[in-house]
Amino acid sequence: MTATSNEVSARLSGFARVSTMRVDDAAEAIGRIFCPHNLTPVEHSARDFFALHNCADFDGFSINYVAYGGAVSINPGCLDRFFLLQIPLHGWASVRTASGEVTTGPARTASLLSPTIPTDMTWREDCAQLILLLDRRLVEHRAAALGGTAVRPVEFDPAVGLDGPLGQALAARIEQLVALAERLGPRKQLPAVTAADWREAFLDALLNGQRHSLSAAIDTFNGRGETQPAALKRVREHLETRATEPIDLAELAGVAGTGIRALQLGFRRHFGTTISDMLLDIRLAQLNARLKTARPGERIVDIAFDLGFTHLSRMASAYRAKFGETPKATLRRPG
């Protein structure tokens, strides 16, 4: 294909996946990498069309450079398997979702697409974007762990301001990752521990910094909810500091300064869970932390008993539901 200004300045050029001037070839090739979608030049842009897609792939996430010549309509419907954070470098895009329309542009606004929300887009003026792809399973399991809830779909506010603290931090982090990948090249893998650190940083930034459908649950579970009574905060803090001890409802009611029944109703109303389920979630979080920092030779069974787990099969099932992997998998992961 004929070189263009976008092609010459393309990021991640050593990780080329797609380079074509044919619309059908672009839709098929990029669809295999992301998801099937309709791709159509608009406003007489067929003669200006080109497509570039470069991709550096990691465990659970990838960083991509995607550019289209002219103006194109892209209709992927529901992404299904992943979240996409799209940061414009050139041109602009109109992104339409069920929750509203976002107009994105360099240094102004990025878009964050959720897998369960139908989306269609129009990229204009040779639009080029850096795109962070995050595996849906990772995001949903982490959100559930942060919010003390069952795993469920997470749907983000699609507009990310690039002139605000979160947008600036994300754009800087993505630029750093792109520069690192370009420096290493496609033949040298990023160490697993380093890739995990990048993944954790992106999950933390998005789930704690961008509003989404579980933000209120995360705020409440972590004591940030404005409507959470002080009495319930005291009880939750008491559970955290004495999580290895059996529940004593009378003692907890004394901490709250209320009756047992009122305390139980308060937990359901403000936390959306029971006292025993919250204690289980706290213990699971502590187990996860202990497994990640376990010394050589430490056994899962010993750590679990230290934290008050007596039914190991139930513990393992609850742990997998919360973190998306077995305790053994966490213990074996490089620290």
C-alpha positions in Angstrom: 0.0 0.0 0.0 1.0 3.6 -0.4 2.7 5.1 2.7 0.6 7.7 4.5 1.6 10.2 7.3 -0.2 7.9 9.7 1.6 4.8 8.5 5.0 6.5 8.8 4.3 7.7 12.4 2.5 4.5 13.5 3.2 3.2 17.0 4.2 -0.4 17.7 5.3 -0.8 14.0 7.3 -3.9 15.0 4.1 -5.6 16.0 2.2 -5.3 12.7 -0.9 -7.4 12.4 -2.9 -5.7 9.6 -1.9 -3.3 6.8 -4.3 -3.0 3.9 -6.2 -0.7 1.6 -9.1 -3.2 1.1 -12.1 -2.7 3.3 -13.2 -6.4 3.3 -9.7 -7.6 4.2 -9.5 -5.0 7.0 -12.8 -6.0 8.5 -12.0 -9.7 8.3 -8.4 -9.4 9.7 -9.1 -6.9 12.5 -12.3 -8.8 13.3 -10.3 -11.9 14.0 -8.1 -10.0 16.5 -10.9 -8.0 18.2 -14.4 -9.2 17.3 -16.5 -9.5 14.1 -17.8 -6.1 13.0 -19.2 -4.1 10.1 -16.7 -1.7 8.5 -17.9 0.8 5.9 -16.2 3.9 4.5 -18.5 7.0 4.7 -18.8 10.3 2.9 -17.0 9.2 -0.2 -13.9 8.0 1.7 -13.5 4.7 -0.1 -10.6 6.0 -2.2 -8.8 7.3 0.9 -9.3 4.1 2.9 -6.4 2.2 4.6 -6.3 0.2 7.8 -3.4 -0.4 10.1 -3.4 -2.5 13.3 -0.3 -3.2 15.4 -0.7 -5.2 18.6 1.6 -6.1 21.5 -0.2 -8.9 23.4 0.3 -9.7 27.1 -1.4 -12.0 29.7 -5.0 -10.7 30.0 -4.5 -7.5 28.1 -3.0 -6.0 25.0 -1.9 -2.6 23.7 -2.9 -1.7 20.1 -2.3 1.0 17.5 -5.3 1.2 15.1 -5.6 3.7 12.3 -8.1 4.1 9.4 -7.8 6.4 6.4 -10.7 8.8 5.6 -13.8 8.3 7.6 -15.2 4.9 8.5 -18.2 3.5 10.3 -17.5 0.7 12.7 -20.3 -1.4 14.2 -19.1 -4.2 16.5 -22.3 -4.5 18.5 -21.4 -6.0 21.9 -17.7 -6.6 22.3 -18.6 -9.6 24.6 -15.1 -10.7 25.6 -13.2 -7.5 26.5 -13.2 -3.8 27.5 -11.5 -1.3 25.2 -10.0 2.0 26.3 -9.5 4.1 23.1 -7.1 7.1 23.3 -7.1 9.2 20.1 -3.8 10.3 18.7 -5.0 11.9 15.4 -8.4 12.7 14.0 -11.5 12.3 16.0 -14.3 9.7 16.6 -18.0 9.7 17.4 -18.8 6.8 19.7 -22.5 5.9 20.3 -23.5 3.5 23.1 -26.8 2.8 24.9 -25.7 5.2 27.6 -25.0 8.1 25.3 -22.8 9.5 22.6 -19.1 10.5 23.1 -17.0 12.7 20.8 -13.3 11.9 21.3 -10.2 13.7 20.2 -6.5 14.0 21.1 -5.7 15.4 24.5 -9.5 15.9 25.1 -11.6 12.8 25.5 -11.0 9.0 25.3 -13.7 6.3 25.1 -14.1 3.3 27.3 -16.3 0.5 25.7 -17.9 -2.2 27.9 -18.5 -5.7 26.5 -22.2 -5.8 27.3 -23.2 -2.4 25.8 -23.9 -2.3 22.1 -21.6 0.2 20.4 -21.1 1.8 17.0 -18.5 4.3 16.0 -17.5 6.7 13.2 -13.8 7.5 13.0 -12.9 10.6 10.9 -10.0 12.5 9.5 -7.6 9.6 9.3 -8.3 8.7 13.0 -5.6 6.8 14.8 -5.9 5.6 18.4 -3.9 3.7 21.0 -6.2 1.1 22.4 -5.9 -0.8 25.7 -7.8 -4.2 25.6 -8.6 -5.8 29.0 -10.0 -9.2 29.3 -13.6 -9.1 30.6 -13.1 -11.9 33.1 -10.3 -10.1 34.8 -12.2 -6.9 35.1 -15.4 -8.5 36.4 -13.7 -10.7 38.9 -11.6 -7.8 40.3 -14.7 -5.6 40.5 -16.5 -8.3 42.4 -13.6 -8.7 44.8 -13.4 -4.9 45.4 -17.1 -4.6 45.9 -17.8 -7.7 48.0 -20.3 -8.9 45.4 -20.9 -11.9 43.2 -19.3 -11.7 39.7 -21.6 -9.7 37.4 -21.3 -7.5 34.3 -19.5 -4.2 34.7 -20.5 -1.3 32.6 -18.4 1.9 32.6 -19.2 5.5 31.9 -17.9 5.6 28.2 -16.3 9.1 28.4 -12.8 9.5 29.9 -11.6 13.1 30.1 -7.9 13.3 29.0 -7.6 16.6 30.7 -8.4 15.2 34.1 -6.2 13.3 36.6 -7.5 9.8 35.6 -7.2 10.4 31.9 -3.8 12.0 32.1 -2.5 9.1 34.3 -3.9 6.4 32.0 -2.6 8.2 28.8 0.9 8.5 30.4 0.9 4.8 31.6 -0.2 3.6 28.1 2.5 5.7 26.5 5.1 4.2 28.8 3.9 0.7 28.0 4.0 1.4 24.3 7.5 2.8 24.5 8.6 -0.2 26.6 7.2 -2.7 24.0 8.8 -0.8 21.2 12.1 -0.9 23.0 11.9 -4.6 23.6 10.5 -5.5 20.2 8.3 -8.5 19.4 11.0 -11.1 20.0 11.6 -10.3 23.6 8.7 -11.1 26.0 7.9 -8.8 28.9 8.6 -10.7 32.2 5.5 -12.3 33.7 5.9 -10.3 36.9 6.3 -7.0 35.0 3.2 -7.7 32.8 1.2 -8.5 36.0 2.2 -5.2 37.5 1.0 -3.4 34.4 -2.3 -5.3 34.4 -2.9 -4.6 38.1 -2.2 -0.9 37.6 -4.7 -0.6 34.8 -7.4 -2.6 36.7 -6.9 -0.5 39.8 -7.0 2.8 37.9 -10.2 2.0 35.9 -12.2 0.3 38.7 -11.3 2.9 41.3 -11.1 6.0 39.1 -13.8 5.7 36.4 -17.5 5.5 37.4 -19.2 2.2 36.5 -22.1 0.0 37.6 -20.3 -1.4 40.6 -18.7 1.9 41.8 -21.3 2.3 44.6 -20.8 -1.2 45.8 -17.0 -0.7 45.9 -17.4 2.6 47.7 -19.7 1.1 50.3 -17.7 -2.1 50.8 -14.5 -0.1 51.3 -16.1 2.4 53.7 -16.3 5.3 51.2 -20.1 5.5 50.9 -21.4 8.8 52.1 -24.6 7.3 53.4 -22.9 4.5 55.4 -23.7 5.0 59.1 -20.8 5.3 61.5 -22.0 2.4 63.5 -21.8 0.0 60.5 -18.3 1.4 59.6 -17.2 0.5 63.2 -18.5 -3.0 62.9 -16.9 -3.6 59.5 -13.5 -2.3 60.9 -14.0 -4.7 63.9 -14.6 -7.6 61.5 -11.4 -6.7 59.6 -9.2 -6.6 62.7 -10.6 -9.8 64.2 -11.5 -11.7 61.0 -9.9 -14.9 62.3 -12.2 -15.1 65.3 -15.7 -16.6 65.3 -18.6 -14.2 64.9 -20.2 -13.0 68.1 -23.4 -11.1 67.1 -23.9 -9.8 70.6 -20.4 -8.3 70.6 -20.9 -6.8 67.2 -24.2 -5.3 68.3 -22.3 -3.7 71.2 -19.7 -2.3 68.9 -22.6 -0.8 66.8 -24.5 0.4 69.8 -27.7 -1.2 68.5 -29.7 -4.5 68.7 -28.7 -7.6 66.8 -31.7 -7.5 64.5 -31.2 -3.9 63.7 -27.5 -4.6 63.0 -28.4 -7.4 60.6 -31.0 -5.3 58.8 -28.5 -2.4 58.6 -25.9 -4.7 56.9 -28.4 -5.9 54.3 -29.6 -2.3 53.6 -26.3 -0.6 53.4 -23.8 -3.3 52.3 -26.2 -5.5 50.4 -24.9 -8.6 52.2 -25.0 -10.5 55.5 -22.5 -10.2 58.4 -21.3 -13.7 57.8 -20.9 -13.2 54.0 -18.9 -10.0 54.6 -16.7 -11.8 57.1 -16.1 -14.6 54.5 -15.2 -12.0 51.9 -12.7 -10.3 54.3 -11.1 -13.6 55.1 -10.8 -14.5 51.4 -9.1 -11.1 50.7 -6.7 -11.8 53.6 -6.1 -15.3 52.2 -5.3 -13.9 48.8 -2.8 -11.5 50.3 -1.2 -14.2 52.4 -0.9 -16.6 49.4 0.8 -13.8 47.3 3.4 -13.3 49.9 3.8 -16.9 51.2 7.3 -18.1 52.0 8.6 -21.3 50.3 7.2 -24.4 51.9 4.1 -22.7 53.4 1.0 -24.7 52.8 -2.5 -23.5 51.8 -4.1 -25.6 54.5 -2.0 -24.0 57.2 -2.7 -20.5 56.0 -6.4 -21.2 55.6 -6.7 -22.5 59.2 -4.8 -19.5 60.5 -7.5 -17.3 58.9 -10.4 -19.2 60.4 -11.3 -21.5 57.5 -12.4 -25.0 58.7 -14.1 -26.3 55.5 -11.4 -26.3 52.9 -13.6 -27.4 50.0 -16.0 -24.5 50.7 -13.1 -22.1 51.0 -11.7 -23.2 47.7 -15.0 -22.8 45.9 -15.6 -19.4 47.4 -12.0 -18.3 46.6 -12.4 -19.4 42.9 -15.7 -17.5 42.7 -14.1 -14.3 44.0 -10.7 -14.3 42.3 -11.3 -16.4 39.3 -8.6 -19.0 40.1 -7.8 -21.6 42.7 -5.7 -20.9 45.8 -3.0 -23.1 44.4 -2.8 -21.0 41.3 -2.3 -17.9 43.4 0.3 -19.5 45.5 2.3 -20.7 42.5 2.2 -17.4 40.6 5.6 -15.6 40.7 5.6 -12.9 43.4 
